Amino acid sequence: MSLVAVTGASGYIGGRLVPLLLGKGHRVRVFTRDAQRLRDVPWRGQVEVVEGDLQDPAAVAKLCKDADLVYYLVHSMSSTRQFTAQEKACAQVMAHAAGEQGVNQLVYLSGLHPAGALSEHLASRVAVGEILSASANTLVLQAGLVIGSGSASFEMVRHLSEVLPVMPAPRWVLNRVQPIAIRDALHYLAACADLPRPVHKTYDIGGPSSYTYAQLMKIYAQVAGLREPKIWALPLLTPRLASHWVNLVTPLAPHPCFGAGPVPAA
């Protein structure tokens, strides 16, 4: 029975991955900045909890000690200019700890992206994968938009479609993305714990089709029995203004990716 460590266990994907790993018979250790956030999850009594910050080498080393595999499922939610430096610093601490503690496999969930220029957030995701890969066997899964009830991406689409029959929108609503269902993303992630040998490679994961954000909103409206929204892509609506607009018309907390200008998925 292998020991699997999970960062981001209190997040949307990590919190759904942990019970799948437990169901496969793995021992699971989770990492969180605040253990109280996990007190009400049904699997709390079945896991070991390490409390700390990802920039704390001692805490991260404790997470990695004797672990066969470590899932790196965290991204900075900061909308400040420092988020890139923060993500790199955390990745460097994890990479060093994984190497020192002899972790056999890192699994990192990154973002699906095209070749060429990337938004700041996607470029940061790529840089994190490169840092991790430099120190340990790292399996990078580059996911498209993860769609599932409760995910930030799905809730944004849902709320915008329900609230605004006519909406001005930033130009990136016409960019194409390749969404993946949360159940499929979890399938790939959980399967990584059963690999017969370490893997050091990057794979793209996404659904079979690509859509624009505008198309996703119209598809949701059709399925939900709503009037199809009319969407106007405005060239003068900057990413920062678009972020404020989303926060005003939906109950969602501010999310840096809403203002980052998503780029087309490959």
Accessible surface in RSA format (square Angstrom, percent):
REM  Atomic radii and reference values for relative SASA: ProtOr
REM  Chains: A
REM  Algorithm: Lee & Richards
REM  Probe-radius: 1.40
REM  Slices: 20
REM RES _ NUM      All-atoms   Total-Side   Main-Chain    Non-polar    All polar
REM                ABS   REL    ABS   REL    ABS   REL    ABS   REL    ABS   REL
RES MET A   1   166.37  86.2  87.55  57.9  78.82 187.7  78.48  66.7  87.89 116.4
RES SER A   2    34.38  29.1  25.21  33.6   9.18  21.1  29.02  61.8   5.37   7.5
RES LEU A   3     5.48   3.1   5.44   3.9   0.04   0.1   5.44   3.8   0.04   0.1
RES VAL A   4     1.13   0.7   1.13   1.0   0.00   0.0   1.13   1.0   0.00   0.0
RES ALA A   5     0.00   0.0   0.00   0.0   0.00   0.0   0.00   0.0   0.00   0.0
RES VAL A   6     0.00   0.0   0.00   0.0   0.00   0.0   0.00   0.0   0.00   0.0
RES THR A   7     0.10   0.1   0.10   0.1   0.00   0.0   0.10   0.1   0.00   0.0
RES GLY A   8    15.87  19.6   0.00   N/A  15.87  19.6  12.74  35.0   3.13   7.0
RES ALA A   9     0.83   0.8   0.00   0.0   0.83   1.9   0.00   0.0   0.83   2.2
RES SER A  10    40.76  34.4  13.87  18.5  26.89  62.0   7.32  15.6  33.44  46.8
RES GLY A  11    34.34  42.4   0.00   N/A  34.34  42.4  30.33  83.2   4.01   9.0
RES TYR A  12    51.96  24.3  36.50  20.8  15.46  40.2  40.66  30.6  11.30  13.9
RES ILE A  13    26.93  15.3  24.59  18.3   2.34   5.6  24.59  17.7   2.34   6.4
RES GLY A  14     1.54   1.9   0.00   N/A   1.54   1.9   0.00   0.0   1.54   3.5
RES GLY A  15    19.28  23.8   0.00   N/A  19.28  23.8  11.71  32.1   7.57  17.0
RES ARG A  16    97.92  41.1  92.74  47.3   5.18  12.3  29.48  40.3  68.44  41.5
RES LEU A  17     0.00   0.0   0.00   0.0   0.00   0.0   0.00   0.0   0.00   0.0
RES VAL A  18     0.00   0.0   0.00   0.0   0.00   0.0   0.00   0.0   0.00   0.0
RES PRO A  19    56.09  40.9  46.65  42.5   9.44  34.3  47.60  39.3   8.49  52.8
RES LEU A  20    76.59  42.7  71.43  51.1   5.16  13.0  74.36  52.2   2.23   6.0
RES LEU A  21     0.00   0.0   0.00   0.0   0.00   0.0   0.00   0.0   0.00   0.0
RES LEU A  22    32.02  17.8  17.20  12.3  14.82  37.3  17.49  12.3  14.54  39.1
RES GLY A  23    71.77  88.5   0.00   N/A  71.77  88.5  37.53 103.0  34.25  76.7
RES LYS A  24    98.63  48.1  62.33  38.2  36.30  86.4  39.60  35.6  59.03  62.9
RES GLY A  25    36.97  45.6   0.00   N/A  36.97  45.6  33.74  92.6   3.22   7.2
RES HIS A  26    21.43  11.7  16.39  11.4   5.03  12.9  14.36  14.8   7.06   8.2
RES ARG A  27   118.14  49.6 113.65  57.9   4.49  10.7  46.47  63.5  71.67  43.4
RES VAL A  28     5.05   3.3   0.00   0.0   5.05  12.2   0.00   0.0   5.05  13.7
RES ARG A  29    21.44   9.0  21.44  10.9   0.00   0.0   0.13   0.2  21.31  12.9
RES VAL A  30     0.00   0.0   0.00   0.0   0.00   0.0   0.00   0.0   0.00   0.0
RES PHE A  31     8.60   4.3   5.75   3.6   2.85   7.4   5.75   3.5   2.85   8.2
RES THR A  32     7.94   5.6   1.40   1.4   6.54  15.6   6.54   8.8   1.40   2.1
RES ARG A  33   183.74  77.1 160.41  81.8  23.33  55.5  45.28  61.9 138.46  83.9
RES ASP A  34    60.96  42.7  60.46  60.2   0.50   1.2  19.29  45.4  41.67  41.6
RES ALA A  35    26.11  24.0  23.58  36.4   2.54   5.8  23.65  33.3   2.46   6.5
RES GLN A  36   108.87  60.9 103.68  75.8   5.20  12.4  45.92  97.7  62.95  47.7
RES ARG A  37   151.90  63.8 121.95  62.2  29.96  71.3  41.04  56.1 110.86  67.2
RES LEU A  38     0.79   0.4   0.79   0.6   0.00   0.0   0.79   0.6   0.00   0.0
RES ARG A  39   160.28  67.3 137.88  70.3  22.40  53.3  37.56  51.3 122.72  74.4
RES ASP A  40   123.55  86.5  94.05  93.6  29.50  69.8  40.80  96.0  82.76  82.5
RES VAL A  41    41.59  27.4  34.05  30.8   7.54  18.2  36.00  31.3   5.59  15.1
RES PRO A  42   128.89  93.9  94.22  85.9  34.67 126.0 106.32  87.8  22.57 140.3
RES TRP A  43    11.31   4.5  11.13   5.4   0.18   0.4   6.33   3.4   4.98   8.1
RES ARG A  44    83.32  35.0  83.15  42.4   0.17   0.4  20.90  28.6  62.42  37.8
RES GLY A  45    78.68  97.0   0.00   N/A  78.68  97.0  39.46 108.3  39.22  87.8
RES GLN A  46   115.66  64.7  88.83  64.9  26.83  63.9  41.95  89.3  73.71  55.9
RES VAL A  47    14.86   9.8   0.00   0.0  14.86  35.8   3.61   3.1  11.25  30.5
RES GLU A  48    81.52  46.8  71.87  54.4   9.65  23.0  43.10  83.4  38.43  31.4
RES VAL A  49    32.18  21.2   6.56   5.9  25.61  61.7   6.56   5.7  25.61  69.5
RES VAL A  50     1.98   1.3   1.37   1.2   0.61   1.5   1.98   1.7   0.00   0.0
RES GLU A  51   100.93  57.9  76.23  57.7  24.70  58.8  24.11  46.6  76.82  62.7
RES GLY A  52    17.50  21.6   0.00   N/A  17.50  21.6  17.50  48.0   0.00   0.0
RES ASP A  53    55.18  38.7  52.91  52.7   2.27   5.4  26.42  62.2  28.76  28.7
RES LEU A  54    20.13  11.2  18.06  12.9   2.08   5.2  18.06  12.7   2.08   5.6
RES GLN A  55    91.19  51.0  74.26  54.3  16.94  40.3  17.78  37.8  73.42  55.7
RES ASP A  56    59.61  41.8  55.60  55.3   4.00   9.5  16.97  39.9  42.64  42.5
RES PRO A  57    83.64  61.0  80.72  73.6   2.92  10.6  81.67  67.4   1.98  12.3
RES ALA A  58    75.34  69.3  59.36  91.6  15.98  36.3  67.77  95.4   7.56  20.0
RES ALA A  59    10.99  10.1   5.51   8.5   5.48  12.5  10.62  15.0   0.36   1.0
RES VAL A  60     0.00   0.0   0.00   0.0   0.00   0.0   0.00   0.0   0.00   0.0
RES ALA A  61    28.14  25.9  27.10  41.8   1.04   2.4  27.42  38.6   0.72   1.9
RES LYS A  62   123.99  60.5 117.00  71.8   6.99  16.6  68.39  61.6  55.60  59.2
RES LEU A  63     0.00   0.0   0.00   0.0   0.00   0.0   0.00   0.0   0.00   0.0
RES CYS A  64     0.00   0.0   0.00   0.0   0.00   0.0   0.00   0.0   0.00   0.0
RES LYS A  65   114.97  56.1 114.97  70.5   0.00   0.0  69.21  62.3  45.76  48.7
RES ASP A  66   101.40  71.0  77.53  77.2  23.87  56.4  31.26  73.6  70.14  70.0
RES ALA A  67     4.96   4.6   0.00   0.0   4.96  11.3   0.09   0.1   4.88  12.9
RES ASP A  68    53.30  37.3  51.63  51.4   1.68   4.0  14.49  34.1  38.81  38.7
RES LEU A  69    10.60   5.9  10.60   7.6   0.00   0.0  10.60   7.4   0.00   0.0
RES VAL A  70     0.00   0.0   0.00   0.0   0.00   0.0   0.00   0.0   0.00   0.0
RES TYR A  71     0.00   0.0   0.00   0.0   0.00   0.0   0.00   0.0   0.00   0.0
RES TYR A  72     4.26   2.0   4.26   2.4   0.00   0.0   1.48   1.1   2.78   3.4
RES LEU A  73    22.28  12.4   2.11   1.5  20.17  50.7   2.75   1.9  19.54  52.6
RES VAL A  74    37.41  24.6  30.71  27.8   6.70  16.1  33.95  29.5   3.45   9.4
RES HIS A  75    57.72  31.5  37.22  25.9  20.50  52.4  31.82  32.8  25.90  30.1
RES SER A  76    21.28  18.0   7.94  10.6  13.35  30.7  15.90  33.8   5.39   7.5
RES MET A  77   117.03  60.6  98.83  65.4  18.20  43.3  81.29  69.1  35.75  47.4
RES SER A  78    30.72  26.0  17.33  23.1  13.39  30.8  24.83  52.9   5.89   8.3
RES SER A  79    88.47  74.8  60.02  80.1  28.45  65.5  26.38  56.2  62.09  87.0
RES THR A  80    70.14  49.9  61.34  62.2   8.80  21.0  66.97  89.9   3.17   4.8
RES ARG A  81   172.43  72.4 150.78  76.9  21.65  51.5  69.87  95.5 102.56  62.2
RES GLN A  82   104.98  58.7 103.03  75.3   1.96   4.7  43.82  93.3  61.16  46.4
RES PHE A  83     6.93   3.5   6.93   4.3   0.00   0.0   6.93   4.2   0.00   0.0
RES THR A  84    39.73  28.3  39.73  40.3   0.00   0.0  32.99  44.3   6.74  10.2
RES ALA A  85    64.92  59.7  54.87  84.7  10.05  22.9  60.18  84.8   4.73  12.5
RES GLN A  86    69.27  38.7  67.27  49.2   2.00   4.8  20.97  44.6  48.30  36.6
RES GLU A  87     8.93   5.1   4.82   3.6   4.10   9.8   8.64  16.7   0.29   0.2
RES LYS A  88    81.03  39.5  81.03  49.7   0.00   0.0  29.07  26.2  51.97  55.4
RES ALA A  89    31.98  29.4  29.08  44.9   2.90   6.6  30.81  43.4   1.17   3.1
RES CYS A  90    19.60  14.8  19.60  21.9   0.00   0.0   2.36   6.0  17.24  18.6
RES ALA A  91     0.00   0.0   0.00   0.0   0.00   0.0   0.00   0.0   0.00   0.0
RES GLN A  92   100.08  56.0  93.75  68.5   6.34  15.1  29.92  63.7  70.17  53.2
RES VAL A  93    26.18  17.2  21.45  19.4   4.73  11.4  25.43  22.1   0.75   2.0
RES MET A  94     0.00   0.0   0.00   0.0   0.00   0.0   0.00   0.0   0.00   0.0
RES ALA A  95     3.83   3.5   3.81   5.9   0.02   0.1   3.81   5.4   0.02   0.1
RES HIS A  96   116.11  63.5 108.23  75.2   7.87  20.1  71.75  73.9  44.35  51.6
RES ALA A  97     4.49   4.1   2.53   3.9   1.96   4.5   4.49   6.3   0.00   0.0
RES ALA A  98     0.42   0.4   0.00   0.0   0.42   0.9   0.00   0.0   0.42   1.1
RES GLY A  99    42.26  52.1   0.00   N/A  42.26  52.1  21.82  59.9  20.44  45.8
RES GLU A 100   124.60  71.5  91.26  69.0  33.34  79.4  16.97  32.8 107.63  87.9
RES GLN A 101    65.34  36.5  43.96  32.1  21.38  50.9   4.36   9.3  60.98  46.3
RES GLY A 102    51.42  63.4   0.00   N/A  51.42  63.4  35.01  96.1  16.40  36.7
RES VAL A 103    11.12   7.3   0.00   0.0  11.12  26.8   0.00   0.0  11.12  30.2
RES ASN A 104    78.19  53.9  74.17  71.7   4.02   9.7  13.80  33.2  64.39  62.2
RES GLN A 105     9.22   5.2   9.22   6.7   0.00   0.0   8.70  18.5   0.52   0.4
RES LEU A 106     0.00   0.0   0.00   0.0   0.00   0.0   0.00   0.0   0.00   0.0
RES VAL A 107     0.00   0.0   0.00   0.0   0.00   0.0   0.00   0.0   0.00   0.0
RES TYR A 108     0.48   0.2   0.48   0.3   0.00   0.0   0.48   0.4   0.00   0.0
RES LEU A 109    13.21   7.4  13.17   9.4   0.05   0.1  13.17   9.2   0.05   0.1
RES SER A 110     7.27   6.1   1.18   1.6   6.09  14.0   1.51   3.2   5.76   8.1
RES GLY A 111    12.08  14.9   0.00   N/A  12.08  14.9  11.61  31.9   0.47   1.1
RES LEU A 112    14.50   8.1   4.28   3.1  10.22  25.7   4.28   3.0  10.22  27.5
RES HIS A 113    36.36  19.9  27.80  19.3   8.56  21.9   6.41   6.6  29.95  34.9
RES PRO A 114    27.74  20.2  25.32  23.1   2.42   8.8  27.01  22.3   0.73   4.5
RES ALA A 115   105.01  96.6  69.16 106.7  35.84  81.5  79.61 112.1  25.40  67.3
RES GLY A 116    63.13  77.9   0.00   N/A  63.13  77.9  39.86 109.4  23.27  52.1
RES ALA A 117   100.64  92.5  67.47 104.1  33.17  75.5  79.23 111.6  21.41  56.7
RES LEU A 118    47.12  26.2  17.43  12.5  29.69  74.6  19.28  13.5  27.83  74.9
RES SER A 119    15.16  12.8   3.36   4.5  11.80  27.2  12.71  27.1   2.45   3.4
RES GLU A 120    92.41  53.1  83.16  62.9   9.25  22.0  41.37  80.0  51.04  41.7
RES HIS A 121    16.04   8.8  15.99  11.1   0.05   0.1  15.24  15.7   0.80   0.9
RES LEU A 122    32.36  18.0  32.30  23.1   0.06   0.2  32.30  22.7   0.06   0.2
RES ALA A 123    45.35  41.7  39.19  60.5   6.15  14.0  40.51  57.0   4.84  12.8
RES SER A 124     2.01   1.7   0.03   0.0   1.99   4.6   1.58   3.4   0.43   0.6
RES ARG A 125    23.12   9.7  23.03  11.7   0.09   0.2   2.21   3.0  20.91  12.7
RES VAL A 126    38.52  25.3  33.62  30.4   4.90  11.8  37.34  32.4   1.18   3.2
RES ALA A 127    18.42  16.9  17.28  26.7   1.14   2.6  17.88  25.2   0.54   1.4
RES VAL A 128     3.33   2.2   3.33   3.0   0.00   0.0   3.33   2.9   0.00   0.0
RES GLY A 129     6.34   7.8   0.00   N/A   6.34   7.8   6.34  17.4   0.00   0.0
RES GLU A 130   113.80  65.3 103.37  78.2  10.43  24.8  45.88  88.7  67.92  55.5
RES ILE A 131    35.33  20.1  29.98  22.3   5.35  12.9  34.28  24.7   1.05   2.9
RES LEU A 132     0.00   0.0   0.00   0.0   0.00   0.0   0.00   0.0   0.00   0.0
RES SER A 133    33.60  28.4  25.37  33.9   8.23  19.0  17.81  37.9  15.80  22.1
RES ALA A 134    88.78  81.6  45.24  69.8  43.54  99.0  56.63  79.7  32.15  85.2
RES SER A 135    56.43  47.7  29.54  39.4  26.90  62.0  15.58  33.2  40.86  57.2
RES ALA A 136    16.57  15.2   2.16   3.3  14.40  32.8  14.76  20.8   1.80   4.8
RES ASN A 137    60.93  42.0  56.39  54.5   4.54  10.9   0.31   0.8  60.62  58.6
RES THR A 138     1.45   1.0   0.00   0.0   1.45   3.5   0.00   0.0   1.45   2.2
RES LEU A 139     9.00   5.0   9.00   6.4   0.00   0.0   9.00   6.3   0.00   0.0
RES VAL A 140     7.44   4.9   7.44   6.7   0.00   0.0   7.44   6.5   0.00   0.0
RES LEU A 141     9.12   5.1   9.12   6.5   0.00   0.0   9.12   6.4   0.00   0.0
RES GLN A 142    22.36  12.5  22.36  16.3   0.00   0.0   0.00   0.0  22.36  17.0
RES ALA A 143     8.59   7.9   2.57   4.0   6.02  13.7   2.57   3.6   6.02  16.0
RES GLY A 144    11.69  14.4   0.00   N/A  11.69  14.4   6.46  17.7   5.23  11.7
RES LEU A 145    29.19  16.3  19.67  14.1   9.52  23.9  24.70  17.3   4.49  12.1
RES VAL A 146    21.37  14.1  17.74  16.1   3.63   8.7  17.74  15.4   3.63   9.8
RES ILE A 147    47.31  26.9  44.39  33.1   2.92   7.0  44.39  32.0   2.92   7.9
RES GLY A 148     9.83  12.1   0.00   N/A   9.83  12.1   9.83  27.0   0.00   0.0
RES SER A 149    91.24  77.1  75.11 100.2  16.13  37.2  40.77  86.8  50.47  70.7
RES GLY A 150    44.11  54.4   0.00   N/A  44.11  54.4  23.44  64.3  20.67  46.3
RES SER A 151     5.57   4.7   5.02   6.7   0.55   1.3   5.57  11.9   0.00   0.0
RES ALA A 152    42.23  38.8  30.92  47.7  11.32  25.7  34.81  49.0   7.42  19.7
RES SER A 153    23.78  20.1  22.64  30.2   1.14   2.6   0.98   2.1  22.81  31.9
RES PHE A 154    41.69  20.9  41.58  25.8   0.11   0.3  41.69  25.3   0.00   0.0
RES GLU A 155    21.25  12.2  21.25  16.1   0.00   0.0  14.14  27.3   7.11   5.8
RES MET A 156     4.31   2.2   4.31   2.8   0.00   0.0   4.26   3.6   0.05   0.1
RES VAL A 157     6.25   4.1   6.25   5.7   0.00   0.0   6.25   5.4   0.00   0.0
RES ARG A 158    67.79  28.5  67.79  34.6   0.00   0.0  11.81  16.1  55.99  33.9
RES HIS A 159    29.13  15.9  29.13  20.2   0.00   0.0  16.89  17.4  12.24  14.2
RES LEU A 160     2.59   1.4   2.59   1.9   0.00   0.0   2.59   1.8   0.00   0.0
RES SER A 161     5.91   5.0   0.00   0.0   5.91  13.6   0.00   0.0   5.91   8.3
RES GLU A 162    80.71  46.3  50.12  37.9  30.59  72.8  17.37  33.6  63.34  51.7
RES VAL A 163    73.97  48.7  53.41  48.4  20.56  49.5  58.38  50.7  15.59  42.3
RES LEU A 164    34.85  19.4  34.79  24.9   0.06   0.2  34.79  24.4   0.06   0.2
RES PRO A 165    72.57  52.9  67.98  62.0   4.58  16.7  70.76  58.4   1.81  11.2
RES VAL A 166    66.96  44.1  56.04  50.7  10.93  26.3  56.04  48.7  10.93  29.6
RES MET A 167     0.02   0.0   0.02   0.0   0.00   0.0   0.00   0.0   0.02   0.0
RES PRO A 168    50.19  36.6  50.19  45.8   0.00   0.0  50.19  41.4   0.00   0.0
RES ALA A 169     0.30   0.3   0.30   0.5   0.00   0.0   0.30   0.4   0.00   0.0
RES PRO A 170     2.72   2.0   2.72   2.5   0.00   0.0   2.72   2.2   0.00   0.0
RES ARG A 171   154.42  64.8 149.08  76.0   5.34  12.7  45.45  62.1 108.97  66.0
RES TRP A 172    17.76   7.1  14.61   7.1   3.15   7.4  16.02   8.5   1.73   2.8
RES VAL A 173     1.76   1.2   1.76   1.6   0.00   0.0   1.76   1.5   0.00   0.0
RES LEU A 174   105.27  58.6  91.66  65.6  13.61  34.2  91.66  64.4  13.61  36.6
RES ASN A 175    42.73  29.5  39.63  38.3   3.10   7.5   3.10   7.5  39.63  38.3
RES ARG A 176   102.08  42.9 101.74  51.9   0.34   0.8  50.90  69.6  51.19  31.0
RES VAL A 177    10.27   6.8  10.27   9.3   0.00   0.0  10.27   8.9   0.00   0.0
RES GLN A 178    40.10  22.4  40.03  29.3   0.07   0.2   1.53   3.3  38.57  29.3
RES PRO A 179    17.14  12.5  13.36  12.2   3.78  13.7  13.56  11.2   3.58  22.2
RES ILE A 180     4.72   2.7   2.49   1.9   2.23   5.4   4.72   3.4   0.00   0.0
RES ALA A 181    29.47  27.1  22.32  34.4   7.15  16.3  23.18  32.6   6.29  16.7
RES ILE A 182    27.44  15.6  27.44  20.4   0.00   0.0  27.44  19.8   0.00   0.0
RES ARG A 183   178.27  74.9 168.69  86.0   9.59  22.8  63.27  86.5 115.01  69.7
RES ASP A 184    65.97  46.2  65.85  65.5   0.12   0.3   9.84  23.2  56.13  56.0
RES ALA A 185     0.00   0.0   0.00   0.0   0.00   0.0   0.00   0.0   0.00   0.0
RES LEU A 186    17.20   9.6  17.20  12.3   0.00   0.0  17.20  12.1   0.00   0.0
RES HIS A 187   118.42  64.7 110.50  76.8   7.92  20.3  68.56  70.7  49.86  58.0
RES TYR A 188    95.21  44.5  92.26  52.5   2.95   7.7  46.34  34.8  48.87  60.3
RES LEU A 189     0.00   0.0   0.00   0.0   0.00   0.0   0.00   0.0   0.00   0.0
RES ALA A 190     5.59   5.1   5.59   8.6   0.00   0.0   5.59   7.9   0.00   0.0
RES ALA A 191    43.14  39.7  38.89  60.0   4.24   9.7  40.21  56.6   2.93   7.8
RES CYS A 192     7.30   5.5   4.93   5.5   2.37   5.6   0.53   1.3   6.77   7.3
RES ALA A 193    16.96  15.6   0.00   0.0  16.96  38.6   0.58   0.8  16.37  43.4
RES ASP A 194    76.57  53.6  48.50  48.3  28.08  66.4  34.81  81.9  41.76  41.6
RES LEU A 195    69.44  38.7  46.32  33.1  23.12  58.1  47.08  33.1  22.36  60.2
RES PRO A 196   113.88  83.0  70.69  64.4  43.19 157.0  82.34  68.0  31.54 196.0
RES ARG A 197   164.64  69.1 159.12  81.1   5.51  13.1  63.28  86.5 101.35  61.4
RES PRO A 198    71.05  51.8  51.07  46.6  19.98  72.6  53.42  44.1  17.63 109.5
RES VAL A 199    34.64  22.8  31.52  28.5   3.12   7.5  34.64  30.1   0.00   0.0
RES HIS A 200   101.57  55.5  74.21  51.6  27.36  70.0  53.41  55.0  48.16  56.0
RES LYS A 201   122.80  59.9 112.33  68.9  10.47  24.9  70.81  63.7  51.99  55.4
RES THR A 202    67.83  48.2  48.47  49.1  19.37  46.2  26.54  35.6  41.29  62.4
RES TYR A 203    97.82  45.7  93.37  53.1   4.45  11.6  72.73  54.7  25.09  30.9
RES ASP A 204    86.86  60.8  58.20  57.9  28.66  67.8  22.69  53.4  64.17  64.0
RES ILE A 205    11.54   6.6   8.06   6.0   3.49   8.4  11.54   8.3   0.00   0.0
RES GLY A 206    28.69  35.4   0.00   N/A  28.69  35.4   0.17   0.5  28.52  63.9
RES GLY A 207    14.74  18.2   0.00   N/A  14.74  18.2  13.43  36.9   1.31   2.9
RES PRO A 208   145.92 106.3 102.87  93.8  43.05 156.5 115.43  95.3  30.49 189.5
RES SER A 209    48.94  41.4  41.93  56.0   7.01  16.2  18.56  39.5  30.39  42.6
RES SER A 210    41.51  35.1  29.98  40.0  11.52  26.5  10.95  23.3  30.56  42.8
RES TYR A 211    68.24  31.9  68.24  38.8   0.00   0.0  33.28  25.0  34.95  43.1
RES THR A 212    15.22  10.8  15.22  15.4   0.00   0.0  13.45  18.1   1.77   2.7
RES TYR A 213    10.90   5.1  10.90   6.2   0.00   0.0   0.70   0.5  10.20  12.6
RES ALA A 214     8.99   8.3   8.99  13.9   0.00   0.0   8.99  12.7   0.00   0.0
RES GLN A 215    74.33  41.6  73.22  53.5   1.12   2.7  23.94  50.9  50.40  38.2
RES LEU A 216    20.96  11.7  18.50  13.2   2.45   6.2  18.51  13.0   2.45   6.6
RES MET A 217     1.77   0.9   1.77   1.2   0.00   0.0   1.77   1.5   0.00   0.0
RES LYS A 218    74.87  36.5  72.44  44.4   2.44   5.8  21.68  19.5  53.19  56.7
RES ILE A 219    72.76  41.4  71.15  53.0   1.60   3.9  72.58  52.3   0.18   0.5
RES TYR A 220    37.30  17.4  33.28  18.9   4.02  10.5  27.17  20.4  10.13  12.5
RES ALA A 221     0.00   0.0   0.00   0.0   0.00   0.0   0.00   0.0   0.00   0.0
RES GLN A 222   144.82  81.0 123.69  90.4  21.13  50.3  42.85  91.2 101.97  77.3
RES VAL A 223   123.48  81.3  91.92  83.2  31.56  76.0  98.84  85.9  24.64  66.8
RES ALA A 224    48.14  44.3  12.84  19.8  35.30  80.3  24.88  35.0  23.26  61.6
RES GLY A 225    68.53  84.5   0.00   N/A  68.53  84.5  35.62  97.8  32.91  73.7
RES LEU A 226    68.39  38.1  51.98  37.2  16.42  41.3  55.66  39.1  12.74  34.3
RES ARG A 227   197.39  82.9 174.98  89.2  22.41  53.4  66.46  90.8 130.93  79.3
RES GLU A 228   105.23  60.4  94.80  71.7  10.43  24.8  27.14  52.5  78.10  63.8
RES PRO A 229     1.09   0.8   0.19   0.2   0.91   3.3   0.19   0.2   0.91   5.6
RES LYS A 230   133.01  64.9 128.95  79.1   4.06   9.7  80.89  72.8  52.13  55.5
RES ILE A 231    30.20  17.2   3.61   2.7  26.59  64.1   3.61   2.6  26.59  72.2
RES TRP A 232   147.93  59.4 143.95  69.7   3.97   9.3 128.41  68.5  19.52  31.7
RES ALA A 233    31.26  28.7   8.16  12.6  23.10  52.5   8.16  11.5  23.10  61.2
RES LEU A 234    69.51  38.7  69.40  49.7   0.10   0.3  69.40  48.7   0.10   0.3
RES PRO A 235    84.85  61.8  73.70  67.2  11.15  40.5  73.70  60.8  11.15  69.3
RES LEU A 236   156.56  87.2 142.91 102.2  13.64  34.3 145.99 102.5  10.57  28.4
RES LEU A 237    33.58  18.7  25.97  18.6   7.61  19.1  27.80  19.5   5.78  15.5
RES THR A 238    65.50  46.6  61.35  62.2   4.15   9.9  61.67  82.8   3.83   5.8
RES PRO A 239    64.12  46.7  64.12  58.4   0.00   0.0  64.12  52.9   0.00   0.0
RES ARG A 240   164.87  69.2 158.10  80.6   6.77  16.1  59.02  80.7 105.85  64.2
RES LEU A 241    97.34  54.2  94.78  67.8   2.56   6.4  94.78  66.6   2.56   6.9
RES ALA A 242     0.00   0.0   0.00   0.0   0.00   0.0   0.00   0.0   0.00   0.0
RES SER A 243    20.75  17.5  20.75  27.7   0.00   0.0   7.12  15.2  13.63  19.1
RES HIS A 244    98.13  53.6  97.00  67.4   1.13   2.9  70.42  72.6  27.71  32.2
RES TRP A 245    38.86  15.6  36.59  17.7   2.26   5.3  32.85  17.5   6.01   9.8
RES VAL A 246     0.98   0.6   0.98   0.9   0.00   0.0   0.98   0.9   0.00   0.0
RES ASN A 247    38.77  26.7  23.34  22.6  15.42  37.1  16.19  39.0  22.58  21.8
RES LEU A 248   152.23  84.8 121.00  86.6  31.23  78.5 122.67  86.2  29.56  79.5
RES VAL A 249    38.24  25.2  25.14  22.8  13.10  31.6  32.52  28.3   5.71  15.5
RES THR A 250     9.48   6.7   0.00   0.0   9.48  22.6   3.35   4.5   6.12   9.3
RES PRO A 251   105.72  77.0  64.70  59.0  41.02 149.1  78.48  64.8  27.24 169.3
RES LEU A 252    35.12  19.6  25.05  17.9  10.08  25.3  27.63  19.4   7.49  20.2
RES ALA A 253    77.32  71.1  59.39  91.7  17.93  40.8  65.90  92.8  11.42  30.3
RES PRO A 254   101.79  74.2  86.42  78.8  15.37  55.9  86.65  71.5  15.14  94.1
RES HIS A 255    32.25  17.6  30.44  21.2   1.80   4.6  18.32  18.9  13.92  16.2
RES PRO A 256    11.77   8.6   2.61   2.4   9.16  33.3   8.06   6.7   3.71  23.1
RES CYS A 257    40.21  30.4  39.04  43.5   1.17   2.8  19.54  49.5  20.67  22.3
RES PHE A 258    11.36   5.7  10.92   6.8   0.45   1.2  11.36   6.9   0.00   0.0
RES GLY A 259    17.86  22.0   0.00   N/A  17.86  22.0   5.88  16.1  11.97  26.8
RES ALA A 260    26.92  24.8   4.22   6.5  22.70  51.6  13.89  19.6  13.04  34.5
RES GLY A 261    16.77  20.7   0.00   N/A  16.77  20.7  10.84  29.8   5.92  13.3
RES PRO A 262    22.02  16.0  16.10  14.7   5.93  21.5  21.06  17.4   0.96   6.0
RES VAL A 263    28.86  19.0  22.88  20.7   5.98  14.4  22.90  19.9   5.95  16.1
RES PRO A 264    59.43  43.3  59.43  54.2   0.00   0.0  59.43  49.1   0.00   0.0
RES ALA A 265    17.53  16.1   4.02   6.2  13.51  30.7   4.33   6.1  13.20  35.0
RES ALA A 266    76.07  69.9  33.33  51.4  42.74  97.2  67.93  95.7   8.14  21.6
END  Absolute sums over single chains surface
CHAIN  1 A    12862.8      10085.6       2777.2       7261.1       5601.7
END  Absolute sums over all chains
TOTAL         12862.8      10085.6       2777.2       7261.1       5601.7
